[in-house]
Amino acid sequence: MSNFAKLSLSGLLSLLICVGINAQQRWSLQQCVEYATQNSISIKQAQNQIRNTELQLKQNQANRLPQINASTGGNIQFGRTIDPTTNSFNSQNITSNSLSLSAGVPVYNGGQIKNSIKQSRIDVEAIRYDAATAANNIALSVAAGYLNVLLAEEQLAIAKTQLDQSRLQLTQTEKLIEAGARPRNEKLDAQAQVALNEQTVVDAENQVILNTLSLKQLMLLDPAQELVIDRPQIVVPVDANPDAFVLEEIYVGAMGTQPQILAGLKRRESAIVGIDLAKAGMLPSLSFFGNLNSYASSRAYNYSFTNQRISQTAFFNGQPVTFEIESQIPVQLSKQAWADQINQNFGQSLGMQLSIPIFNNNRNRINMERAKINVIGVELTNQQAQQQLKTDIQTAIANARAARRSLLAAQAAEEASRLALENAQQRFEIGAANQLDFNTARNNLSRAQMDLTRAKYQYVFNVKQVEFYQGKKITLN
């Protein structure tokens, strides 16, 4: 392969790699929001709380099932002790082993299990709404940061355009001075304008860097990683009329869509169920239980019995009388096997327990009062959240209306500055205006363009914020 072919292939590969990298590094608003949501600590905490609440729900559901437990134990007895197999005293060392299997099942406990399951299900829904609230907050913050980067980049483009025009004007002024058509002092004015525009470009570049860093921080993206965002066409919504926004209409709609409000309503439901849980402590409870047990000992033997006549002497009327009594005498044959002992000593029991609370240091009554107070506290918290939502909507509507007026004023100022610059350009070309007059007109247009850009992005964000409260998804399309 020739060197030229190698160089061409290497250049093509490098170009493809660069294009691939640039494509990978370009982020849309949706991608930024998704990345921030996936890496958010608050979202992960909410997901962890959801999992924990789901486990509590499973535990409460499992409380309906019986409890079954097996146990075994062994011991060694020294000195004069009771043999557990014969229930007689023995002075020898005895080892023994016990086995037990017990079971219990609740029958009625005042509805505690039923209500705890109900409360856990409500708590799971409330925690999920909390996670949605955190995701919404992240989406709003990332959208604002994204627009700030777009604004800074657009203002940088305006500043660079003004710098190019200033440099071109400096070149033209130098040619006119050499031709004797303009005084030499106008070159200083043109150079000063170039320096001023260069400073504006540097300030705009710094603002792009700072806004991009802020967006990375919102996304929890490594500051060293390059972030290049898409530049969608930001169109001012012509169909939006902030003056037509109705507070109560938007507020009522938001009450049914905003997750922080729905979470509060679920917590109120949970608190009301908590009153029923507290009542359960005042009601009787009934449960059934059963037990299987057996034991074995090292002193257990197999015995046989033999008949033996034993002479006995008794006195009747002072005279001794001898007689014989036939008795069965145990004869020890061998140690009893462990399995045989377990089988012979096997016992069973069934029972029922009814517990009726009579007086428990006023604990149950105090728990009832606490549950009622908790309902009141949750209702107050909900009222505060609803009032905050209404305040936020009021502020968003007011900001949208103010931003629209600012946008209209900025558009008028930009148009007037543009016409003034055109007039100054014509007057400068015929010698009726000097370089300072021309630079002033161009600087006025530059400031008007930047103000218009800022007003446009502010208006777009404020309108999107109101649309968010209307239940619409945040997009820039």
C-alpha positions as CSV (number, residue, x, y, z in Angstrom):
1,M,0.0,0.0,0.0
2,S,1.4,3.4,-0.9
3,N,2.1,6.1,1.6
4,F,-0.6,8.3,0.1
5,A,-3.1,5.5,0.5
6,K,-2.0,4.9,4.1
7,L,-2.3,8.6,4.8
8,S,-5.7,8.8,3.1
9,L,-7.0,5.8,5.1
10,S,-5.7,7.2,8.4
11,G,-7.2,10.5,7.7
12,L,-10.6,8.9,6.9
13,L,-10.5,6.8,10.1
14,S,-9.6,9.9,12.1
15,L,-12.4,11.8,10.6
16,L,-14.9,9.0,11.3
17,I,-13.7,8.8,14.9
18,C,-14.0,12.5,15.4
19,V,-17.5,12.5,13.9
20,G,-18.5,9.6,16.2
21,I,-17.1,11.4,19.3
22,N,-18.9,14.6,18.4
23,A,-22.1,12.7,17.8
24,Q,-21.8,10.9,21.1
25,Q,-21.1,14.1,23.0
26,R,-24.1,16.0,21.7
27,W,-26.9,16.0,24.3
28,S,-30.5,16.8,23.9
29,L,-32.6,18.3,26.7
30,Q,-34.3,14.9,27.1
31,Q,-31.0,13.1,27.4
32,C,-29.8,15.6,30.0
33,V,-32.9,15.2,32.1
34,E,-32.7,11.4,31.9
35,Y,-29.0,11.4,32.8
36,A,-29.6,13.7,35.8
37,T,-32.6,11.6,36.9
38,Q,-30.6,8.3,36.7
39,N,-27.7,9.7,38.7
40,S,-29.6,11.9,41.2
41,I,-29.0,11.0,44.8
42,S,-32.5,12.2,45.8
43,I,-34.0,9.9,43.2
44,K,-32.0,7.0,44.4
45,Q,-33.0,7.7,48.0
46,A,-36.7,7.8,46.9
47,Q,-36.3,4.5,45.1
48,N,-34.6,3.0,48.2
49,Q,-37.6,4.2,50.3
50,I,-40.0,2.7,47.8
51,R,-38.2,-0.7,48.1
52,N,-38.2,-0.5,51.9
53,T,-42.0,0.4,52.0
54,E,-42.7,-2.5,49.6
55,L,-40.9,-4.9,51.9
56,Q,-42.9,-3.6,54.8
57,L,-46.1,-4.3,52.8
58,K,-44.9,-7.9,52.2
59,Q,-44.1,-8.3,55.8
60,N,-47.6,-7.1,56.8
61,Q,-49.2,-9.5,54.3
62,A,-47.1,-12.3,55.6
63,N,-48.4,-11.7,59.2
64,R,-51.6,-13.5,58.2
65,L,-49.6,-16.7,57.8
66,P,-49.0,-19.0,60.8
67,Q,-45.7,-19.0,62.6
68,I,-43.9,-22.4,62.8
69,N,-40.7,-22.9,64.8
70,A,-38.6,-25.9,65.6
71,S,-36.2,-26.1,68.5
72,T,-33.9,-28.6,70.1
73,G,-31.7,-28.6,73.2
74,G,-29.3,-30.7,75.1
75,N,-28.0,-30.6,78.7
76,I,-25.8,-32.4,81.2
77,Q,-27.0,-32.8,84.8
78,F,-24.6,-33.3,87.7
79,G,-25.2,-34.4,91.3
80,R,-28.6,-35.3,92.7
81,T,-31.0,-34.5,89.9
82,I,-34.3,-35.7,88.5
83,D,-34.1,-38.0,85.5
84,P,-36.5,-36.4,82.9
85,T,-37.4,-39.9,81.6
86,T,-38.3,-41.6,84.9
87,N,-39.0,-38.4,86.9
88,S,-37.0,-40.0,89.8
89,F,-34.0,-38.7,91.7
90,N,-30.6,-39.9,90.5
91,S,-27.1,-39.1,91.7
92,Q,-25.3,-40.0,88.5
93,N,-24.5,-37.7,85.6
94,I,-27.3,-37.5,83.1
95,T,-27.4,-36.2,79.5
96,S,-30.7,-35.4,77.9
97,N,-32.0,-34.1,74.6
98,S,-35.3,-32.4,73.8
99,L,-37.1,-31.7,70.5
100,S,-40.0,-29.3,69.9
101,L,-42.1,-28.1,67.0
102,S,-44.6,-25.2,67.7
103,A,-47.0,-23.3,65.6
104,G,-49.4,-20.4,66.1
105,V,-51.8,-18.5,63.9
106,P,-53.7,-15.3,64.6
107,V,-57.4,-15.5,64.2
108,Y,-58.5,-12.0,65.2
109,N,-56.5,-9.0,66.4
110,G,-58.9,-6.1,66.0
111,G,-58.2,-5.7,62.3
112,Q,-54.5,-4.8,62.9
113,I,-53.2,-7.0,60.1
114,K,-55.8,-5.9,57.6
115,N,-55.3,-2.2,58.4
116,S,-51.5,-2.5,58.4
117,I,-51.6,-4.0,54.9
118,K,-54.0,-1.2,53.8
119,Q,-51.7,1.5,55.2
120,S,-48.6,0.0,53.7
121,R,-50.1,0.0,50.2
122,I,-51.0,3.7,50.6
123,D,-47.5,4.4,51.9
124,V,-46.0,2.8,48.8
125,E,-48.1,5.1,46.5
126,A,-47.1,8.2,48.6
127,I,-43.4,7.3,48.3
128,R,-43.7,6.8,44.5
129,Y,-45.3,10.3,44.2
130,D,-42.3,11.6,46.2
131,A,-40.0,10.1,43.7
132,A,-42.0,11.8,40.9
133,T,-41.8,15.1,42.7
134,A,-38.0,14.8,42.9
135,A,-37.9,13.9,39.2
136,N,-40.0,17.0,38.3
137,N,-37.7,19.3,40.3
138,I,-34.7,17.9,38.5
139,A,-36.3,18.3,35.1
140,L,-37.2,22.0,35.8
141,S,-33.6,22.7,37.1
142,V,-32.0,20.9,34.1
143,A,-34.3,22.7,31.6
144,A,-33.4,26.1,33.1
145,G,-29.6,25.2,33.0
146,Y,-30.0,23.9,29.5
147,L,-31.6,27.2,28.3
148,N,-28.9,29.2,30.1
149,V,-26.2,27.4,28.1
150,L,-28.2,28.0,24.9
151,L,-28.6,31.7,25.8
152,A,-24.9,32.1,26.6
153,E,-23.9,30.4,23.3
154,E,-26.2,32.6,21.3
155,Q,-24.9,35.8,23.0
156,L,-21.4,34.6,22.3
157,A,-22.3,34.2,18.6
158,I,-23.6,37.8,18.7
159,A,-20.5,39.1,20.3
160,K,-18.3,37.3,17.8
161,T,-20.3,38.8,14.9
162,Q,-19.9,42.3,16.4
163,L,-16.2,41.7,16.7
164,D,-15.9,40.6,13.1
165,Q,-17.8,43.7,12.0
166,S,-15.5,45.9,14.2
167,R,-12.4,44.4,12.7
168,L,-13.8,44.9,9.2
169,Q,-14.7,48.5,10.1
170,L,-11.1,49.0,11.4
171,T,-9.8,47.8,8.0
172,Q,-12.1,50.1,6.0
173,T,-11.2,53.0,8.3
174,E,-7.5,52.5,7.7
175,K,-8.0,52.4,3.9
176,L,-10.1,55.7,4.1
177,I,-7.4,57.3,6.3
178,E,-4.7,56.3,3.8
179,A,-6.8,57.8,1.0
180,G,-7.2,61.0,3.0
181,A,-10.9,60.7,3.3
182,R,-11.0,60.3,7.1
183,P,-9.0,61.9,9.9
184,R,-6.3,59.7,11.6
185,N,-7.9,59.9,15.0
186,E,-10.8,57.8,13.9
187,K,-8.4,54.8,13.7
188,L,-8.1,55.1,17.5
189,D,-11.8,55.0,17.9
190,A,-12.0,51.9,15.6
191,Q,-9.2,50.2,17.5
192,A,-11.0,51.0,20.8
193,Q,-14.2,49.4,19.5
194,V,-12.3,46.3,18.5
195,A,-10.8,46.0,21.9
196,L,-14.2,46.5,23.5
197,N,-15.8,43.8,21.4
198,E,-12.9,41.4,22.2
199,Q,-13.6,41.9,25.9
200,T,-17.3,41.2,25.2
201,V,-16.3,38.0,23.5
202,V,-14.1,36.9,26.4
203,D,-17.0,37.7,28.9
204,A,-19.4,35.7,26.7
205,E,-17.0,32.7,26.5
206,N,-16.6,32.8,30.3
207,Q,-20.4,32.8,30.7
208,V,-20.7,29.8,28.4
209,I,-18.1,27.9,30.5
210,L,-19.8,28.8,33.8
211,N,-23.3,27.9,32.5
212,T,-22.0,24.6,31.1
213,L,-20.4,23.8,34.4
214,S,-23.6,24.6,36.2
215,L,-25.5,22.2,33.9
216,K,-22.9,19.5,34.5
217,Q,-23.3,19.9,38.3
218,L,-27.1,19.6,37.9
219,M,-26.6,16.4,35.9
220,L,-23.9,15.1,38.3
221,L,-21.7,14.8,35.3
222,D,-17.9,14.8,35.7
223,P,-16.7,18.4,35.1
224,A,-13.8,17.0,33.1
225,Q,-16.1,15.4,30.6
226,E,-17.0,17.4,27.6
227,L,-20.6,18.4,27.2
228,V,-21.9,19.6,23.9
229,I,-25.7,20.2,23.8
230,D,-28.1,20.2,20.8
231,R,-29.1,23.6,19.6
232,P,-32.8,23.2,18.7
233,Q,-34.5,26.1,17.0
234,I,-35.9,28.1,19.9
235,V,-39.2,29.5,18.6
236,V,-41.1,32.1,20.7
237,P,-44.6,30.5,21.2
238,V,-46.8,32.8,19.3
239,D,-50.0,31.0,20.4
240,A,-49.2,31.5,24.1
241,N,-51.0,34.4,25.7
242,P,-49.9,34.8,29.4
243,D,-52.6,37.4,29.9
244,A,-55.2,34.7,29.2
245,F,-53.9,32.4,31.9
246,V,-56.5,31.8,34.6
247,L,-55.0,31.1,38.0
248,E,-57.8,29.1,39.5
249,E,-58.1,27.0,36.3
250,I,-54.5,26.1,36.3
251,Y,-54.4,25.6,40.0
252,V,-57.3,23.2,40.0
253,G,-55.7,21.2,37.2
254,A,-52.4,21.1,39.0
255,M,-54.0,19.8,42.1
256,G,-54.8,16.6,40.2
257,T,-51.5,16.2,38.5
258,Q,-48.7,17.5,40.7
259,P,-47.2,14.6,42.6
260,Q,-46.4,16.5,45.7
261,I,-50.1,17.2,46.2
262,L,-51.1,13.6,45.4
263,A,-48.4,12.3,47.9
264,G,-49.9,14.5,50.6
265,L,-53.4,13.1,49.9
266,K,-52.1,9.6,50.2
267,R,-50.4,10.4,53.5
268,R,-53.7,11.7,54.8
269,E,-55.3,8.4,53.9
270,S,-52.5,6.6,55.7
271,A,-52.9,8.7,58.8
272,I,-56.6,7.9,58.9
273,V,-55.9,4.2,58.7
274,G,-53.5,4.8,61.6
275,I,-56.5,5.7,63.8
276,D,-57.9,2.2,63.0
277,L,-54.6,0.7,63.9
278,A,-54.6,2.4,67.2
279,K,-58.1,1.2,67.9
280,A,-56.9,-2.4,67.4
281,G,-55.0,-2.1,70.7
282,M,-58.3,-1.7,72.6
283,L,-59.9,-4.7,71.0
284,P,-59.6,-8.4,72.1
285,S,-57.2,-10.7,70.1
286,L,-57.6,-14.4,69.5
287,S,-55.0,-16.9,68.4
288,F,-54.6,-20.7,68.1
289,F,-51.4,-22.6,68.8
290,G,-50.1,-26.1,68.8
291,N,-47.0,-28.0,70.0
292,L,-45.2,-31.3,69.3
293,N,-42.4,-32.3,71.7
294,S,-40.4,-35.3,72.8
295,Y,-37.2,-35.9,74.8
296,A,-34.6,-38.6,75.5
297,S,-32.1,-39.3,78.3
298,S,-28.9,-41.2,78.7
299,R,-30.3,-43.0,81.8
300,A,-33.3,-44.6,80.0
301,Y,-33.2,-48.4,80.1
302,N,-35.3,-51.3,78.9
303,Y,-36.6,-53.2,81.9
304,S,-38.3,-56.6,82.5
305,F,-40.0,-57.7,85.7
306,T,-39.7,-61.0,87.6
307,N,-42.0,-62.3,90.4
308,Q,-40.4,-62.7,93.8
309,R,-41.9,-63.7,97.1
310,I,-40.8,-61.5,100.0
311,S,-41.3,-62.6,103.7
312,Q,-42.8,-60.0,105.9
313,T,-43.4,-60.1,109.7
314,A,-46.2,-58.2,111.4
315,F,-47.5,-58.2,114.9
316,F,-51.1,-58.9,115.8
317,N,-52.1,-58.7,119.4
318,G,-48.5,-58.6,120.4
319,Q,-47.7,-61.8,118.6
320,P,-45.3,-61.9,115.5
321,V,-46.9,-63.3,112.4
322,T,-44.8,-64.1,109.3
323,F,-46.3,-64.0,105.8
324,E,-45.1,-63.8,102.2
325,I,-45.9,-61.2,99.6
326,E,-45.4,-61.7,95.9
327,S,-43.9,-58.6,94.1
328,Q,-42.6,-57.7,90.6
329,I,-39.0,-56.7,90.7
330,P,-37.6,-54.7,87.7
331,V,-34.6,-56.2,86.0
332,Q,-32.4,-53.8,83.9
333,L,-31.6,-55.3,80.6
334,S,-30.1,-52.6,78.2
335,K,-30.1,-48.9,77.4
336,Q,-33.1,-47.7,75.6
337,A,-32.4,-46.4,72.0
338,W,-32.7,-42.7,71.3
339,A,-35.3,-43.2,68.6
340,D,-37.4,-45.4,70.9
341,Q,-37.3,-42.8,73.6
342,I,-38.4,-40.0,71.1
343,N,-41.2,-42.2,70.0
344,Q,-42.4,-43.2,73.5
345,N,-42.1,-39.7,74.9
346,F,-43.8,-38.0,72.0
347,G,-46.4,-35.5,73.2
348,Q,-48.9,-33.1,71.5
349,S,-50.9,-30.1,72.6
350,L,-53.4,-27.7,71.1
351,G,-54.6,-24.4,72.6
352,M,-56.4,-21.2,72.1
353,Q,-55.5,-17.8,73.6
354,L,-57.9,-14.9,74.1
355,S,-56.4,-11.6,75.2
356,I,-58.7,-8.8,76.4
357,P,-57.1,-5.5,77.1
358,I,-58.4,-4.0,80.3
359,F,-55.9,-1.4,81.5
360,N,-52.4,-0.8,80.0
361,N,-51.3,2.5,81.6
362,N,-53.5,4.4,79.2
363,R,-51.2,3.4,76.4
364,N,-53.9,2.5,73.9
365,R,-55.9,5.7,74.6
366,I,-52.8,7.9,74.2
367,N,-52.0,6.1,71.0
368,M,-55.5,6.9,69.7
369,E,-54.9,10.6,70.5
370,R,-51.5,10.6,68.8
371,A,-53.1,9.0,65.7
372,K,-55.7,11.8,65.6
373,I,-53.1,14.5,66.0
374,N,-51.1,12.9,63.2
375,V,-54.1,13.3,60.9
376,I,-54.3,17.0,61.8
377,G,-50.6,17.4,61.2
378,V,-50.7,15.8,57.8
379,E,-53.7,18.0,56.8
380,L,-51.8,21.1,57.8
381,T,-48.8,20.0,55.8
382,N,-51.1,19.4,52.8
383,Q,-52.6,22.8,53.2
384,Q,-49.1,24.3,53.2
385,A,-48.1,22.4,50.1
386,Q,-51.3,23.4,48.3
387,Q,-50.7,27.1,49.2
388,Q,-47.2,26.8,48.0
389,L,-48.4,25.3,44.7
390,K,-50.8,28.2,44.3
391,T,-48.1,30.7,45.1
392,D,-45.7,29.0,42.6
393,I,-48.4,29.1,39.9
394,Q,-49.1,32.8,40.6
395,T,-45.4,33.6,40.4
396,A,-45.0,31.6,37.2
397,I,-48.0,33.4,35.5
398,A,-46.7,36.8,36.7
399,N,-43.2,36.0,35.4
400,A,-44.6,34.9,32.0
401,R,-46.6,38.1,31.6
402,A,-43.6,40.2,32.6
403,A,-41.4,38.3,30.3
404,R,-43.8,38.8,27.4
405,R,-43.8,42.6,28.0
406,S,-40.0,42.6,28.3
407,L,-39.8,40.6,25.0
408,L,-42.0,43.0,23.2
409,A,-40.0,46.0,24.5
410,A,-36.7,44.3,23.5
411,Q,-38.0,43.6,20.0
412,A,-39.0,47.2,19.6
413,A,-35.6,48.4,21.0
414,E,-33.7,46.0,18.7
415,E,-35.7,47.2,15.6
416,A,-35.1,50.9,16.6
417,S,-31.4,50.2,17.2
418,R,-31.1,48.5,13.8
419,L,-32.7,51.4,12.0
420,A,-30.4,53.8,13.9
421,L,-27.3,51.9,12.9
422,E,-28.4,51.9,9.3
423,N,-28.8,55.7,9.5
424,A,-25.5,56.1,11.2
425,Q,-23.9,53.9,8.5
426,Q,-25.2,56.1,5.8
427,R,-24.2,59.3,7.5
428,F,-20.7,57.9,8.2
429,E,-20.2,56.9,4.6
430,I,-21.0,60.5,3.4
431,G,-18.9,62.1,6.1
432,A,-21.9,63.4,8.2
433,A,-21.0,61.3,11.2
434,N,-17.7,60.4,12.8
435,Q,-16.4,57.0,13.9
436,L,-17.6,57.6,17.5
437,D,-21.1,58.1,16.4
438,F,-21.0,55.0,14.3
439,N,-19.5,52.9,17.1
440,T,-22.1,54.1,19.5
441,A,-25.0,53.1,17.2
442,R,-23.4,49.7,16.6
443,N,-22.9,49.2,20.4
444,N,-26.5,50.1,21.0
445,L,-27.6,47.5,18.5
446,S,-25.3,44.9,20.1
447,R,-26.8,45.5,23.5
448,A,-30.3,45.4,22.1
449,Q,-29.6,42.1,20.4
450,M,-28.3,40.6,23.6
451,D,-31.2,41.9,25.6
452,L,-33.6,40.5,23.0
453,T,-31.9,37.1,23.2
454,R,-32.1,37.2,27.0
455,A,-35.7,38.2,26.9
456,K,-36.6,35.5,24.4
457,Y,-35.1,32.7,26.5
458,Q,-36.6,34.1,29.6
459,Y,-40.0,34.2,28.0
460,V,-39.7,30.7,26.6
461,F,-38.8,29.3,30.1
462,N,-41.5,31.1,31.9
463,V,-44.2,29.9,29.4
464,K,-42.8,26.3,29.7
465,Q,-43.0,26.6,33.5
466,V,-46.7,27.5,33.3
467,E,-47.3,24.7,30.8
468,F,-45.6,22.3,33.3
469,Y,-48.2,23.2,35.9
470,Q,-50.8,22.6,33.2
471,G,-49.5,19.0,33.1
472,K,-47.6,19.3,29.9
473,K,-44.1,17.8,29.3
474,I,-41.2,20.2,29.1
475,T,-39.8,20.3,25.6
476,L,-38.1,22.9,23.4
477,N,-39.7,21.8,20.2
